[in-house]
């Protein structure tokens, strides 16, 4: 099977047309088997990477700004990746990889890239590393451990020296914590 190079477009949520937003939600529904709109509306200030094949949206991912903290280091301005989705018939053809590589090129001004996934092997091929240490969410009542998550990070030009075996926390947010 030949690999097509997708036409990639980077666009902020505020600049999406209603049709583009509807297409993203439909793609994510097909990929995840559930309606992501309740979660999507919590992604304030999101930037999307849209992957098209012959004018049809076939792959998508977005990033938002989150604040992660490793051990007792200062918080890191983090490009947090969400809603990575590819049409089933376009999977394993390089579309999601192209979208993720484009994101990596777009987020170089951040301190860190991060995401939570059930598919770590895919992201590891693209340079992402599994955080090995304990994970938690910071709340006003203190940290809430989240031991059953797989969080991966992407080291960027501004990333300080980090120990992947140390603790990592994120601020509490509405919707999915990680």
C-alpha positions in Angstrom: 0.0 0.0 0.0 1.4 3.4 -0.9 1.8 6.0 1.8 0.2 9.3 1.0 1.5 12.5 2.5 -1.4 14.4 4.1 -2.2 18.0 3.5 -1.7 19.5 7.0 -3.4 22.6 8.4 -2.7 24.3 11.7 -5.6 26.3 13.1 -6.8 27.7 16.4 -10.2 26.6 17.8 -11.5 30.2 17.5 -10.7 30.2 13.8 -12.4 26.8 13.0 -15.5 27.0 10.9 -18.7 25.3 12.2 -18.2 22.7 9.4 -14.6 22.0 10.4 -15.6 21.7 14.1 -18.4 19.3 13.1 -16.0 17.2 10.9 -13.5 17.0 13.8 -16.2 15.8 16.2 -17.4 13.2 13.7 -13.9 11.9 13.1 -13.2 11.7 16.9 -16.5 9.9 17.4 -15.6 7.3 14.8 -12.1 6.9 16.3 -13.1 6.8 20.0 -16.7 5.4 19.7 -18.0 8.2 21.9 -19.0 11.9 21.7 -16.0 14.0 22.5 -17.8 17.4 22.4 -18.3 17.6 26.2 -14.6 17.2 26.6 -13.7 19.3 23.6 -15.5 22.4 25.0 -13.1 22.2 28.0 -10.0 22.7 25.8 -9.7 26.4 26.0 -7.2 28.0 23.6 -6.7 24.8 21.6 -4.7 24.6 18.4 -5.6 21.9 16.0 -3.6 20.1 13.4 -5.9 18.8 10.7 -4.7 16.1 8.2 -6.5 16.0 4.9 -6.3 13.4 2.1 -7.8 14.7 -1.2 -9.7 17.4 0.7 -11.2 15.0 3.3 -10.3 15.3 7.0 -8.7 11.9 7.9 -6.5 12.8 10.9 -6.5 15.2 13.8 -4.8 16.2 17.0 -4.8 19.3 19.1 -2.8 20.9 21.9 -3.7 23.1 24.8 -1.5 24.8 27.4 -1.2 22.9 30.7 1.1 23.4 33.7 3.0 20.2 34.6 5.5 20.0 37.5 8.2 17.5 38.1 9.1 16.9 41.7 9.8 20.3 43.3 10.9 22.0 40.1 9.0 25.1 38.8 5.9 24.4 36.8 6.5 23.8 33.1 4.4 25.4 30.4 3.4 22.3 28.6 1.8 21.7 25.2 -0.7 18.9 26.1 -1.9 16.8 23.2 -5.5 15.7 23.0 -8.0 14.1 20.6 -5.5 12.3 18.3 -7.7 10.5 15.8 -7.4 9.0 12.4 -10.0 7.4 10.1 -9.7 3.6 10.3 -8.9 3.1 6.7 -6.1 5.7 6.9 -4.4 4.1 9.9 -0.9 2.7 9.6 -0.3 4.9 6.6 1.6 7.7 8.2 -1.2 10.2 8.7 -1.2 10.3 12.5 2.6 10.3 12.5 2.6 13.3 10.1 0.2 15.2 12.4 2.2 14.4 15.5 5.5 15.4 13.8 3.8 18.7 12.8 2.8 19.3 16.3 6.3 18.6 17.6 7.5 21.3 15.2 4.8 23.8 16.3 5.3 23.5 20.0 9.0 24.3 20.3 8.4 27.4 22.3 6.9 25.3 25.2 8.9 23.8 28.0 7.6 20.3 27.4 5.1 18.3 25.4 2.9 15.7 27.1 0.0 13.4 26.5 -1.9 10.5 28.1 -2.3 7.4 26.0 -3.2 3.8 25.8 -0.9 3.4 22.7 2.6 4.2 24.0 4.4 2.2 21.3 3.0 4.6 18.6 4.3 7.7 20.4 7.6 6.1 21.4 8.5 5.7 17.7 8.1 9.5 17.4 10.4 10.3 20.3 7.9 10.5 23.2 9.0 8.9 26.5 6.8 7.2 29.1 7.0 9.0 32.5 8.1 6.3 34.9 7.5 8.1 38.3 4.3 8.6 40.2 1.6 10.8 38.7 -0.9 13.1 40.4 -3.2 15.9 39.9 -2.8 19.1 41.9 -5.9 20.3 43.7 -6.7 22.8 46.4 -6.9 19.9 48.9 -3.5 18.6 47.8 -2.3 16.1 45.2 -4.5 13.3 44.0 -2.6 10.2 42.9 -3.4 8.9 39.4 -1.5 5.6 39.3 -3.4 4.0 36.3 -2.4 6.5 33.7 0.3 6.3 31.0 1.7 9.8 30.5 4.3 10.4 27.9 6.5 13.5 27.4 8.4 15.0 24.6 11.6 16.9 25.4 11.7 20.2 23.6 14.5 22.8 23.2 13.4 24.6 26.4 13.0 21.4 28.5 15.1 21.5 31.7 16.9 18.4 32.9 14.1 16.1 34.1 14.2 12.7 35.9 11.5 10.5 34.3 11.5 8.5 37.6 10.5 11.5 39.7 7.0 12.6 40.4 4.9 14.4 37.8 1.8 16.4 38.5 -0.7 18.5 36.4 -3.2 21.1 37.5 -6.7 19.9 38.1 -9.0 20.5 35.2 -12.6 19.9 34.2 -13.2 16.8 32.2 -10.5 14.1 32.0 -7.8 14.8 34.6 -4.9 13.7 32.3 
